[in-house]
Amino acid sequence: MTCPCITLHNGVKMPQVGIGMWETKDGDEASQVVQWAVEAGYRHIDTAAVYKNEAGVGAGIKASKVPREEMFVTTKVWNCDHGYDKALEAFEKSRAALGVDYVDLYLIHWPGPNKQSYLDTWRALEKLYEEKKVRAIGLSNFNQHHIEDILAVCKVRPMVNQIEINPPFQQPSLRQYCKEQNIAVTGWRPLGKGKYLENPVLVKIAEKHKRTTAQVIIRWFIQSGMIVIPKSVNKDRIASNFDVFNFTLDEEDLKQFESVNENKRSSGDPEVFFDL
């Protein structure tokens, strides 16, 4: 089963479905999840420094025996490492933990604590990009005004914005803005840690297609032109979440899906700075 890709504005191809590694334990669990994902067909792994599992992810990639160039690895710089020098240092720690020569996509995990901090961090990402230590650079959890700050001064335009998107929080205006700026959108927490799987509207669509509700949600992302990174540590669910390329939602399904939107965020607000 081949996963379709989104071509980023610099020509790099990014698989539309990846495995999200948030809240996956480092060591054996992270390594095993990556191996199960690769076995199921995934070639896109999404982690971050703050997840504290980059070493396990790297071990899983190595154990999977898939050539490095066939894998797409995303990681992110955390809030406490904002700033030019600190971000460059943080990247080297992530790269060493992952055991890779380069990272496919490096993101600023959150905007904050202030505008200058993320502008300085962006300059560091541009340097990494110029040095070919990363194949693409981007943002995560950036609202429109944050992106505008970057676009006003950048030498390299962001290629991706990873934001919370799920049935009750579809962010159509931010997605449209990113589209206009040629910034690909990745949706995190697509399944809401499983709590959106009982939604009656989505259950009905799933029954119509003889699919799981999770598969219908992931399919919506694909047909909406987004990248999606569902998280699971269960082998069967990891495989099931990737089995989404042989059915299509029709116009009525898509309308029904959009009717579920409540503009309701389930997690952190990018307007509020926080650290761990």
Backbone as JSON, one array per atom type, in Angstrom:
{
  "sequence": "MTCPCITLHNGVKMPQVGIGMWETKDGDEASQVVQWAVEAGYRHIDTAAVYKNEAGVGAGIKASKVPREEMFVTTKVWNCDHGYDKALEAFEKSRAALGVDYVDLYLIHWPGPNKQSYLDTWRALEKLYEEKKVRAIGLSNFNQHHIEDILAVCKVRPMVNQIEINPPFQQPSLRQYCKEQNIAVTGWRPLGKGKYLENPVLVKIAEKHKRTTAQVIIRWFIQSGMIVIPKSVNKDRIASNFDVFNFTLDEEDLKQFESVNENKRSSGDPEVFFDL",
  "N": [[0.85, -1.19, 0.0], [0.76, 2.05, -1.05], [1.51, 5.22, 0.18], [0.1, 8.36, -0.55], [1.78, 11.46, -1.38], [2.44, 14.83, -0.26], [3.7, 17.48, -2.1], [6.07, 19.63, -1.01], [6.8, 23.21, -1.01], [9.42, 23.44, -1.77], [9.91, 21.28, -3.3], [10.32, 18.87, -1.97], [9.01, 15.71, -1.11], [6.41, 14.78, 1.0], [5.08, 12.23, 2.92], [1.56, 11.67, 3.23], [0.34, 10.4, 5.37], [1.43, 9.81, 8.59], [3.09, 8.32, 11.46], [2.29, 9.34, 14.64], [4.22, 10.21, 17.46], [3.82, 11.21, 20.01], [3.54, 10.97, 23.53], [4.48, 8.37, 23.54], [6.38, 5.88, 24.98], [9.91, 6.14, 25.54], [12.62, 4.06, 24.32], [12.04, 0.56, 24.25], [9.24, 0.57, 23.63], [8.82, 2.82, 21.88], [10.58, 2.14, 19.82], [9.46, -0.3, 18.95], [6.9, 0.55, 18.09], [7.58, 2.17, 15.89], [8.7, 0.2, 14.25], [6.47, -1.5, 13.82], [4.86, 0.32, 12.48], [6.34, 0.84, 10.14], [6.33, -1.7, 9.05], [3.61, -1.86, 8.45], [3.49, -0.09, 6.39], [3.92, 2.63, 6.68], [5.99, 5.49, 6.14], [6.66, 7.78, 7.31], [7.58, 9.4, 10.16], [6.72, 11.06, 13.11], [8.12, 12.96, 15.56], [9.44, 14.66, 18.5], [11.62, 16.85, 20.36], [10.68, 17.31, 22.96], [9.08, 15.11, 23.41], [10.72, 13.21, 24.31], [11.56, 10.76, 23.22], [13.2, 10.38, 21.09], [15.51, 8.81, 20.8], [14.53, 6.18, 20.99], [12.89, 6.19, 18.74], [14.81, 6.51, 16.73], [16.17, 4.09, 17.08], [14.18, 2.32, 16.3], [13.84, 2.99, 13.6], [16.32, 2.25, 12.61], [16.28, -0.51, 13.17], [14.26, -1.31, 11.51], [15.29, -1.63, 9.02], [14.77, -0.3, 6.66], [15.83, 1.64, 3.9], [17.42, 4.73, 4.69], [16.8, 6.97, 3.07], [14.26, 6.44, 2.24], [12.66, 6.98, 4.33], [10.76, 9.44, 6.15], [11.48, 11.76, 8.42], [10.35, 13.67, 11.06], [11.1, 16.14, 13.46], [11.12, 18.36, 16.36], [11.87, 21.62, 17.72], [11.96, 22.5, 21.11], [10.19, 24.78, 23.37], [11.89, 25.85, 25.42], [14.27, 25.94, 24.16], [14.35, 28.0, 22.37], [15.74, 30.63, 20.32], [18.69, 31.65, 18.57], [21.35, 30.37, 18.88], [20.77, 28.43, 20.83], [18.78, 26.91, 19.6], [20.17, 25.77, 17.46], [21.95, 24.15, 18.88], [20.1, 22.47, 20.16], [19.05, 21.14, 17.96], [21.26, 19.58, 17.16], [21.42, 17.84, 19.31], [18.99, 16.46, 19.02], [19.4, 15.28, 16.53], [21.56, 13.61, 17.07], [20.38, 11.91, 18.99], [18.42, 10.68, 17.44], [20.06, 9.37, 15.7], [20.71, 9.96, 13.05], [21.92, 11.33, 9.91], [20.74, 13.49, 8.79], [17.72, 15.43, 9.13], [14.4, 15.14, 7.99], [12.3, 17.0, 8.25], [12.19, 19.87, 10.18], [10.76, 21.5, 12.87], [9.55, 24.5, 14.5], [8.28, 24.09, 17.58], [6.28, 25.44, 19.13], [4.97, 28.8, 19.03], [6.51, 31.5, 20.78], [8.5, 32.3, 23.72], [8.07, 34.9, 22.99], [7.78, 37.21, 20.22], [10.35, 37.87, 19.17], [11.87, 35.73, 20.02], [10.94, 33.51, 18.52], [11.51, 34.39, 15.97], [14.32, 34.53, 16.0], [14.84, 31.84, 16.39], [13.84, 30.85, 14.01], [15.75, 31.81, 12.22], [17.86, 30.17, 12.88], [16.86, 27.71, 11.98], [16.79, 28.25, 9.26], [19.52, 28.37, 8.74], [20.27, 25.69, 9.25], [18.87, 24.51, 7.19], [20.11, 25.64, 4.94], [22.57, 24.49, 5.25], [22.0, 21.94, 4.62], [21.33, 20.12, 6.57], [18.82, 19.66, 7.24], [15.96, 18.75, 5.33], [13.66, 20.15, 4.96], [11.91, 22.91, 6.47], [9.81, 24.2, 9.07], [6.81, 25.18, 10.86], [4.95, 24.84, 13.93], [1.85, 24.8, 15.46], [1.41, 27.5, 14.94], [-0.4, 30.44, 14.65], [-2.16, 32.63, 12.31], [-1.14, 35.3, 12.58], [1.33, 34.86, 13.77], [2.65, 33.45, 11.76], [2.72, 35.42, 9.82], [4.56, 37.16, 10.98], [6.93, 35.68, 10.66], [7.04, 35.44, 7.84], [7.48, 38.06, 7.14], [10.17, 38.55, 7.52], [11.73, 36.38, 6.72], [14.28, 34.42, 5.01], [14.02, 31.97, 3.94], [11.0, 30.51, 3.2], [8.47, 29.16, 5.37], [7.66, 25.69, 5.1], [5.79, 23.95, 6.12], [3.01, 23.86, 8.39], [2.23, 22.59, 11.41], [-0.65, 21.79, 13.06], [-3.3, 21.67, 15.54], [-5.89, 19.69, 14.45], [-9.02, 18.28, 14.08], [-12.19, 16.45, 14.16], [-14.02, 18.17, 15.83], [-12.57, 20.52, 15.73], [-11.69, 22.1, 13.23], [-10.4, 24.22, 11.98], [-10.78, 25.91, 9.53], [-10.22, 28.54, 8.48], [-7.52, 29.12, 9.12], [-6.3, 27.0, 7.82], [-6.95, 27.68, 5.17], [-5.56, 30.09, 4.9], [-2.9, 29.13, 5.13], [-2.82, 27.56, 2.84], [-3.02, 29.54, 0.85], [-0.56, 30.7, 1.24], [1.11, 28.76, 0.38], [1.9, 26.83, 2.22], [2.15, 23.72, 3.57], [-0.21, 21.79, 5.46], [-0.2, 20.0, 8.46], [-2.11, 17.86, 10.48], [-2.44, 17.48, 13.94], [-3.35, 15.32, 16.72], [-5.64, 13.99, 15.51], [-7.6, 12.09, 16.08], [-8.41, 12.7, 18.56], [-7.4, 11.41, 20.85], [-8.96, 9.16, 20.76], [-11.49, 9.93, 21.57], [-13.23, 11.01, 19.72], [-14.26, 9.03, 18.23], [-16.74, 7.98, 18.69], [-18.57, 9.7, 17.72], [-21.78, 10.3, 16.46], [-22.43, 11.17, 13.82], [-20.08, 10.7, 12.4], [-19.76, 7.99, 12.87], [-21.89, 7.0, 11.42], [-21.11, 7.62, 8.79], [-18.87, 6.0, 8.65], [-20.04, 3.45, 8.9], [-21.5, 3.36, 6.54], [-19.43, 3.11, 4.67], [-18.34, 0.79, 5.49], [-16.15, 0.87, 7.25], [-13.75, 1.79, 9.84], [-14.36, 4.36, 12.29], [-12.09, 5.86, 12.8], [-10.62, 5.44, 10.44], [-12.23, 6.79, 8.6], [-11.98, 9.43, 9.53], [-9.22, 9.86, 9.12], [-9.15, 9.54, 6.38], [-10.61, 11.78, 5.59], [-8.77, 13.84, 6.12], [-6.83, 13.25, 4.16], [-8.25, 13.59, 1.74], [-8.78, 16.25, 2.01], [-6.44, 17.41, 1.43], [-4.43, 17.5, 3.32], [-1.78, 16.62, 5.66], [-1.5, 13.96, 7.98], [-1.15, 12.7, 11.3], [-1.85, 10.23, 12.97], [-1.82, 8.75, 16.24], [-0.79, 5.76, 17.82], [-0.17, 2.93, 19.94], [-0.76, 0.42, 19.47], [-0.51, -2.49, 17.66], [-2.39, -3.52, 15.74], [-4.18, -1.37, 15.42], [-2.46, 0.58, 14.47], [-1.86, -0.47, 11.96], [-4.46, -0.54, 10.86], [-5.09, 2.2, 10.79], [-3.6, 3.0, 8.69], [-4.7, 1.84, 6.54], [-6.23, 3.19, 4.4], [-6.42, 3.96, 1.79], [-7.97, 2.93, -0.2], [-10.63, 3.63, -0.48], [-13.19, 6.15, -0.9], [-14.43, 9.21, 0.32], [-17.6, 10.67, -0.31], [-19.19, 13.69, -1.69], [-21.36, 14.29, -0.01], [-20.62, 12.99, 2.35], [-18.4, 14.54, 3.04], [-19.57, 17.0, 3.51], [-21.17, 16.36, 5.71], [-19.16, 15.71, 7.49], [-17.94, 18.2, 7.88], [-19.98, 19.44, 9.23], [-19.68, 18.7, 11.82], [-17.86, 20.26, 13.04], [-16.99, 22.32, 15.76], [-15.44, 24.38, 16.39], [-13.74, 23.99, 18.54], [-11.1, 23.76, 20.6], [-8.89, 21.19, 21.78], [-6.64, 21.16, 23.24], [-3.48, 22.76, 24.06], [-3.24, 26.34, 23.7], [-2.0, 28.37, 21.16], [-1.67, 31.06, 21.69], [-0.92, 31.3, 24.24], [1.92, 31.1, 26.15], [3.8, 28.32, 27.22], [5.75, 26.06, 29.22], [7.55, 23.03, 29.92]],
  "CA": [[0.0, 0.0, 0.0], [1.62, 3.24, -1.14], [0.9, 6.43, 0.73], [0.32, 9.55, -1.38], [2.63, 12.5, -0.78], [2.26, 16.25, -0.55], [4.97, 18.08, -2.51], [6.29, 20.92, -0.35], [7.12, 24.23, -2.03], [10.81, 23.3, -2.24], [9.99, 20.05, -4.09], [10.43, 17.67, -1.12], [7.74, 14.98, -1.01], [6.12, 14.41, 2.39], [3.95, 11.29, 2.97], [0.38, 12.28, 3.84], [0.0, 9.75, 6.65], [2.6, 9.46, 9.4], [2.78, 7.83, 12.81], [2.6, 10.33, 15.67], [4.93, 9.55, 18.58], [3.51, 11.88, 21.28], [3.17, 10.09, 24.64], [4.99, 7.01, 23.36], [7.55, 5.78, 25.87], [11.21, 5.92, 24.9], [13.13, 2.7, 24.47], [11.42, -0.54, 23.49], [7.92, 0.9, 23.09], [8.96, 3.69, 20.71], [11.23, 1.35, 18.76], [8.49, -1.27, 18.46], [5.86, 1.28, 17.35], [8.15, 2.53, 14.59], [8.84, -1.02, 13.43], [5.13, -1.91, 13.4], [4.39, 1.3, 11.5], [7.06, 0.6, 8.89], [5.79, -2.98, 8.55], [2.28, -1.6, 7.9], [3.62, 0.73, 5.18], [4.27, 4.02, 6.98], [7.38, 5.92, 5.92], [6.73, 9.12, 7.91], [7.57, 9.31, 11.64], [6.69, 12.41, 13.69], [8.48, 13.02, 16.97], [9.84, 16.0, 18.95], [12.55, 16.79, 21.49], [9.95, 17.27, 24.24], [8.47, 13.79, 23.61], [11.75, 12.42, 25.0], [11.64, 9.4, 22.69], [13.92, 10.38, 19.8], [16.45, 7.67, 20.75], [13.73, 5.0, 20.66], [12.47, 6.34, 17.34], [15.98, 6.21, 15.92], [16.43, 2.64, 17.16], [13.15, 1.66, 15.49], [14.16, 3.23, 12.18], [17.49, 1.4, 12.3], [15.86, -1.92, 13.22], [13.31, -1.6, 10.42], [16.12, -1.97, 7.85], [14.35, 0.44, 5.47], [16.86, 2.64, 3.58], [17.14, 6.04, 5.29], [16.2, 7.9, 2.1], [12.83, 6.11, 2.06], [11.94, 7.42, 5.53], [10.58, 10.89, 6.34], [11.55, 11.93, 9.88], [10.07, 15.02, 11.55], [11.23, 16.43, 14.87], [10.76, 19.76, 16.66], [12.62, 22.29, 18.78], [11.02, 22.84, 22.19], [10.1, 26.19, 23.79], [13.03, 26.3, 26.24], [15.45, 26.03, 23.3], [14.22, 29.09, 21.41], [16.92, 31.48, 20.2], [19.54, 31.17, 17.47], [22.37, 29.39, 19.29], [20.14, 27.32, 21.57], [18.07, 26.06, 18.64], [21.19, 24.99, 16.73], [22.4, 23.12, 19.84], [18.99, 21.52, 20.35], [18.98, 20.31, 16.76], [22.33, 18.58, 17.17], [21.03, 16.81, 20.3], [17.93, 15.64, 18.4], [19.99, 14.49, 15.44], [22.36, 12.55, 17.7], [19.45, 10.95, 19.61], [17.78, 9.92, 16.35], [21.08, 8.58, 15.01], [20.59, 10.22, 11.61], [22.8, 12.38, 9.37], [19.9, 14.66, 8.48], [16.3, 15.32, 9.49], [13.62, 15.54, 6.82], [11.53, 18.2, 8.55], [12.44, 20.39, 11.53], [9.72, 22.48, 13.15], [9.46, 25.21, 15.77], [7.13, 23.37, 18.15], [5.24, 26.42, 19.5], [5.44, 30.18, 19.06], [6.68, 31.96, 22.16], [7.7, 33.12, 24.63], [7.77, 36.21, 22.4], [8.02, 37.27, 18.78], [11.79, 37.85, 18.86], [12.43, 34.38, 20.26], [10.7, 32.58, 17.4], [12.22, 34.89, 14.79], [15.71, 34.08, 16.15], [14.83, 30.39, 16.18], [13.66, 30.63, 12.57], [17.05, 32.04, 11.57], [18.64, 28.93, 13.1], [16.33, 26.69, 11.06], [17.26, 28.6, 7.91], [20.94, 27.96, 8.65], [20.27, 24.22, 9.13], [18.38, 24.21, 5.84], [21.17, 26.01, 3.99], [23.67, 23.52, 5.42], [21.45, 20.64, 4.2], [21.15, 19.22, 7.71], [17.38, 19.37, 7.18], [15.46, 18.86, 3.95], [12.56, 21.11, 4.97], [11.72, 23.55, 7.77], [8.44, 24.69, 9.21], [6.26, 25.69, 12.11], [3.94, 24.0, 14.56], [0.97, 25.57, 16.35], [1.49, 28.93, 14.64], [-1.59, 31.1, 14.1], [-1.86, 33.46, 11.15], [-0.29, 36.47, 12.88], [2.69, 34.35, 14.01], [3.22, 33.13, 10.44], [3.0, 36.71, 9.15], [5.81, 37.65, 11.56], [8.02, 34.94, 10.01], [7.07, 35.77, 6.42], [7.96, 39.44, 6.97], [11.63, 38.66, 7.63], [12.45, 35.14, 6.4], [14.98, 34.18, 3.74], [13.4, 30.72, 3.48], [9.61, 30.48, 3.67], [8.07, 27.89, 5.99], [7.09, 24.7, 4.18], [4.73, 23.2, 6.8], [2.53, 24.29, 9.7], [1.55, 21.46, 12.06], [-1.6, 22.4, 13.99], [-4.37, 20.78, 15.98], [-7.08, 19.59, 13.58], [-9.81, 17.07, 14.32], [-13.59, 16.74, 13.81], [-14.63, 19.37, 16.42], [-11.7, 21.7, 15.61], [-11.21, 21.91, 11.86], [-9.56, 25.38, 11.63], [-10.81, 26.18, 8.09], [-9.62, 29.8, 8.05], [-6.06, 29.0, 9.19], [-5.92, 26.11, 6.71], [-7.05, 28.43, 3.93], [-4.44, 31.03, 4.88], [-1.69, 28.35, 4.83], [-2.91, 27.18, 1.42], [-2.69, 30.74, 0.06], [0.87, 30.97, 1.41], [1.81, 27.56, -0.08], [2.42, 26.13, 3.4], [1.39, 22.48, 3.77], [-0.77, 21.67, 6.81], [-0.28, 18.69, 9.12], [-3.03, 17.88, 11.62], [-2.13, 16.6, 15.07], [-4.48, 14.83, 17.51], [-6.79, 13.85, 14.61], [-8.62, 11.2, 16.65], [-8.75, 13.19, 19.9], [-7.1, 10.32, 21.81], [-10.04, 8.18, 20.67], [-12.81, 10.38, 22.05], [-14.12, 11.43, 18.61], [-14.62, 7.85, 17.45], [-18.13, 7.63, 18.95], [-19.45, 10.74, 17.17], [-22.79, 9.61, 15.66], [-22.35, 11.55, 12.4], [-18.92, 10.02, 11.83], [-20.05, 6.55, 12.94], [-22.8, 6.7, 10.3], [-20.3, 7.64, 7.56], [-18.02, 4.8, 8.72], [-20.9, 2.29, 8.61], [-21.81, 3.42, 5.1], [-18.27, 2.65, 3.9], [-17.83, -0.43, 6.14], [-14.83, 1.26, 7.73], [-13.75, 2.28, 11.22], [-14.49, 5.82, 12.36], [-10.73, 6.41, 12.67], [-10.26, 5.43, 9.02], [-12.99, 7.86, 7.95], [-11.36, 10.71, 9.92], [-7.93, 9.96, 8.43], [-9.46, 9.72, 4.96], [-11.01, 13.19, 5.42], [-7.53, 14.61, 6.03], [-6.18, 13.0, 2.86], [-9.04, 14.23, 0.68], [-8.73, 17.7, 2.22], [-5.11, 17.87, 1.03], [-3.57, 17.69, 4.48], [-0.96, 15.53, 6.19], [-2.12, 13.58, 9.25], [-0.22, 11.85, 12.07], [-2.53, 9.53, 14.06], [-0.93, 8.1, 17.2], [-1.25, 4.54, 18.48], [0.9, 2.0, 20.31], [-1.38, -0.89, 19.26], [-0.09, -2.95, 16.33], [-3.53, -3.64, 14.81], [-4.71, -0.04, 15.11], [-1.46, 1.26, 13.63], [-2.08, -0.98, 10.59], [-5.8, -0.12, 10.42], [-5.07, 3.64, 10.51], [-2.9, 3.21, 7.42], [-5.48, 1.16, 5.49], [-7.2, 4.26, 4.08], [-6.16, 4.44, 0.43], [-8.78, 2.22, -1.2], [-12.03, 4.06, -0.49], [-13.29, 7.61, -1.07], [-15.62, 9.88, 0.87], [-18.26, 11.47, -1.35], [-19.49, 15.08, -1.32], [-22.27, 14.3, 1.14], [-19.8, 12.63, 3.53], [-17.54, 15.68, 3.38], [-20.46, 18.02, 4.11], [-21.53, 15.85, 7.03], [-17.96, 15.81, 8.32], [-17.75, 19.61, 8.22], [-21.04, 19.85, 10.16], [-19.28, 18.29, 13.18], [-16.94, 21.29, 13.56], [-17.52, 23.18, 16.83], [-14.39, 25.36, 16.67], [-13.42, 23.71, 19.95], [-9.73, 23.26, 20.78], [-8.83, 20.18, 22.85], [-5.36, 21.2, 23.94], [-2.82, 24.04, 24.27], [-3.57, 27.5, 22.87], [-0.77, 29.02, 20.73], [-1.57, 32.44, 22.21], [-0.45, 31.22, 25.64], [3.22, 30.41, 26.21], [3.98, 27.41, 28.35], [6.94, 25.22, 29.16], [7.42, 21.84, 30.77]],
  "C": [[0.89, 1.24, 0.0], [0.86, 4.46, -0.67], [1.14, 7.6, -0.22], [1.15, 10.58, -0.63], [2.12, 13.89, -1.12], [3.63, 16.77, -0.97], [5.08, 19.46, -1.88], [6.82, 21.94, -1.36], [8.58, 24.21, -2.48], [11.02, 22.0, -3.01], [10.12, 18.77, -3.29], [9.05, 17.02, -0.99], [7.57, 14.46, 0.42], [4.92, 13.47, 2.42], [2.77, 11.86, 3.76], [-0.03, 11.65, 5.16], [1.29, 9.35, 7.35], [2.15, 8.9, 10.73], [3.21, 8.9, 13.81], [3.17, 9.65, 16.9], [4.72, 10.23, 19.93], [3.03, 10.85, 22.31], [3.49, 8.61, 24.39], [6.29, 6.9, 24.15], [8.83, 5.53, 25.08], [11.64, 4.47, 25.1], [12.34, 1.71, 23.64], [10.08, -0.16, 22.88], [8.03, 1.76, 21.83], [9.57, 2.93, 19.54], [10.24, 0.38, 18.12], [7.4, -0.6, 17.62], [6.36, 1.66, 15.96], [8.25, 1.3, 13.69], [7.48, -1.53, 12.94], [4.6, -0.98, 12.3], [5.04, 1.05, 10.14], [6.55, -0.68, 8.22], [4.42, -2.78, 7.88], [2.33, -0.72, 6.65], [3.97, 2.19, 5.42], [5.74, 4.28, 6.62], [7.61, 7.31, 6.53], [6.56, 8.97, 9.41], [7.64, 10.71, 12.2], [6.98, 12.36, 15.18], [8.86, 14.47, 17.31], [10.78, 15.84, 20.14], [11.8, 16.6, 22.8], [9.23, 15.93, 24.46], [9.43, 12.85, 24.33], [11.79, 10.96, 24.51], [12.4, 9.33, 21.36], [14.89, 9.2, 19.69], [15.71, 6.39, 20.37], [13.25, 5.02, 19.22], [13.63, 5.97, 16.42], [16.31, 4.72, 15.91], [15.43, 1.87, 16.29], [13.41, 1.8, 14.0], [15.3, 2.31, 11.75], [17.08, -0.07, 12.22], [14.95, -2.3, 12.06], [14.0, -1.97, 9.12], [15.64, -1.3, 6.55], [15.43, 1.48, 5.16], [16.45, 4.02, 4.11], [16.42, 6.98, 4.33], [14.73, 7.62, 1.83], [11.99, 6.58, 3.25], [11.85, 8.94, 5.57], [10.46, 11.12, 7.84], [11.35, 13.41, 10.23], [10.4, 15.08, 13.04], [11.11, 17.94, 15.07], [11.63, 20.3, 17.79], [11.63, 22.78, 19.84], [11.19, 24.3, 22.63], [11.33, 26.68, 24.54], [14.3, 26.43, 25.4], [15.29, 27.08, 22.19], [15.47, 29.97, 21.45], [17.88, 30.85, 19.2], [20.51, 30.08, 17.91], [21.75, 28.18, 19.97], [19.42, 26.36, 20.62], [19.04, 25.2, 17.84], [21.72, 23.86, 17.61], [21.34, 22.03, 20.01], [18.87, 20.59, 19.15], [20.03, 19.21, 16.79], [22.04, 17.47, 18.19], [19.98, 15.88, 19.71], [18.52, 14.73, 17.34], [20.8, 13.33, 16.01], [21.45, 11.48, 18.31], [18.79, 10.07, 18.55], [18.77, 9.03, 15.6], [21.02, 8.75, 13.51], [21.56, 11.33, 11.19], [22.02, 13.66, 9.1], [18.48, 14.37, 8.96], [15.5, 15.81, 8.29], [12.85, 16.83, 7.05], [11.79, 18.61, 9.99], [11.49, 21.56, 11.75], [10.0, 23.24, 14.44], [8.16, 24.73, 16.42], [5.96, 24.29, 18.53], [5.81, 27.82, 19.34], [5.59, 30.62, 20.52], [8.09, 31.71, 22.63], [7.38, 34.51, 24.08], [8.18, 36.18, 20.93], [9.52, 37.15, 18.45], [12.37, 36.45, 19.02], [12.16, 33.46, 19.08], [11.3, 33.08, 16.1], [13.69, 34.46, 14.83], [15.82, 32.57, 15.9], [14.68, 30.07, 14.7], [14.97, 30.83, 11.81], [17.94, 30.81, 11.72], [18.17, 27.83, 12.15], [16.76, 26.97, 9.63], [18.71, 28.17, 7.71], [21.04, 26.44, 8.47], [19.84, 23.79, 7.73], [19.46, 24.49, 4.8], [22.33, 25.01, 4.05], [23.25, 22.09, 5.06], [21.43, 19.62, 5.34], [19.67, 18.86, 7.85], [16.92, 19.56, 5.74], [14.32, 19.87, 3.83], [12.43, 21.68, 6.38], [10.31, 24.11, 7.85], [8.1, 25.05, 10.64], [5.28, 24.67, 12.67], [3.16, 24.88, 15.53], [1.08, 27.08, 16.15], [0.16, 29.4, 14.06], [-1.17, 32.05, 12.98], [-0.9, 34.61, 11.48], [1.14, 36.05, 13.18], [3.39, 34.07, 12.67], [3.59, 34.42, 9.7], [4.3, 37.32, 9.67], [7.02, 37.0, 10.87], [8.16, 35.38, 8.55], [7.63, 37.17, 6.17], [9.48, 39.53, 6.93], [12.41, 37.46, 7.08], [13.2, 35.19, 5.06], [14.43, 32.91, 3.09], [11.99, 30.67, 4.06], [9.29, 29.14, 4.32], [7.39, 26.97, 4.98], [5.87, 23.99, 4.77], [4.3, 23.97, 8.04], [1.74, 23.12, 10.29], [0.66, 22.03, 13.16], [-2.63, 21.36, 14.44], [-5.54, 20.84, 14.99], [-7.73, 18.24, 13.87], [-11.28, 17.42, 14.08], [-14.2, 17.97, 14.49], [-13.77, 20.63, 16.3], [-10.98, 21.65, 14.26], [-10.39, 23.09, 11.31], [-9.6, 25.76, 10.14], [-10.12, 27.47, 7.67], [-8.09, 29.75, 8.09], [-5.55, 28.07, 8.08], [-5.94, 26.85, 5.38], [-5.89, 29.41, 3.8], [-3.14, 30.29, 4.51], [-1.67, 27.94, 3.35], [-2.52, 28.35, 0.53], [-1.2, 31.05, 0.12], [1.74, 29.78, 0.95], [2.56, 26.85, 1.06], [1.54, 24.89, 3.62], [0.94, 22.4, 5.23], [-0.74, 20.21, 7.26], [-1.22, 18.83, 10.31], [-2.57, 16.93, 12.71], [-3.4, 16.37, 15.92], [-5.73, 14.66, 16.65], [-7.93, 13.04, 15.21], [-9.01, 11.61, 18.07], [-8.52, 12.16, 20.98], [-8.27, 9.33, 21.87], [-11.42, 8.71, 21.01], [-13.75, 10.84, 20.93], [-14.66, 10.23, 17.83], [-16.08, 7.42, 17.66], [-19.1, 8.67, 18.38], [-20.47, 10.12, 16.21], [-22.74, 9.93, 14.17], [-21.22, 10.77, 11.72], [-19.1, 8.5, 11.84], [-20.92, 6.14, 11.75], [-22.03, 6.66, 8.97], [-19.44, 6.37, 7.51], [-18.82, 3.55, 8.37], [-21.22, 2.21, 7.12], [-20.67, 2.83, 4.26], [-17.69, 1.34, 4.43], [-16.37, -0.24, 6.57], [-14.9, 1.62, 9.21], [-13.91, 3.81, 11.19], [-13.12, 6.47, 12.22], [-10.32, 6.48, 11.21], [-10.97, 6.55, 8.26], [-12.37, 9.23, 8.26], [-10.04, 10.9, 9.16], [-8.14, 10.19, 6.94], [-9.87, 11.17, 4.66], [-9.78, 14.09, 5.29], [-6.91, 14.48, 4.63], [-6.93, 13.74, 1.75], [-9.08, 15.75, 0.81], [-7.35, 18.27, 1.91], [-4.16, 18.11, 2.17], [-2.71, 16.45, 4.74], [-1.55, 15.21, 7.57], [-1.22, 12.58, 9.97], [-0.94, 11.18, 13.25], [-1.52, 8.79, 14.94], [-1.57, 6.81, 17.72], [-0.02, 3.74, 18.89], [0.39, 0.56, 20.16], [-1.13, -1.34, 17.82], [-1.25, -2.97, 15.33], [-4.09, -2.28, 14.43], [-3.76, 0.76, 14.23], [-1.68, 0.84, 12.18], [-3.42, -0.49, 10.04], [-5.82, 1.36, 10.03], [-4.36, 3.96, 9.2], [-3.68, 2.63, 6.23], [-6.61, 2.09, 5.01], [-7.11, 4.72, 2.62], [-7.02, 3.77, -0.63], [-10.28, 2.47, -1.04], [-12.04, 5.58, -0.53], [-14.56, 8.12, -0.41], [-16.26, 10.71, -0.23], [-18.61, 12.86, -0.82], [-20.38, 15.18, -0.08], [-21.52, 13.97, 2.43], [-19.0, 13.84, 4.0], [-18.35, 16.79, 4.03], [-20.83, 17.63, 5.54], [-20.35, 16.01, 7.99], [-17.78, 17.26, 8.8], [-18.79, 20.08, 9.24], [-20.69, 19.54, 11.62], [-18.4, 19.36, 13.84], [-17.62, 22.18, 14.6], [-16.54, 24.31, 17.16], [-13.89, 25.24, 18.1], [-12.06, 23.03, 20.06], [-9.69, 22.24, 21.92], [-7.57, 20.31, 23.69], [-4.82, 22.62, 23.98], [-3.2, 25.11, 23.24], [-2.27, 28.21, 22.47], [-0.6, 30.46, 21.21], [-1.05, 32.48, 23.64], [0.87, 30.46, 25.66], [3.25, 29.49, 27.43], [5.26, 26.62, 28.16], [6.76, 24.05, 30.12], [8.6, 21.77, 31.72]]
}
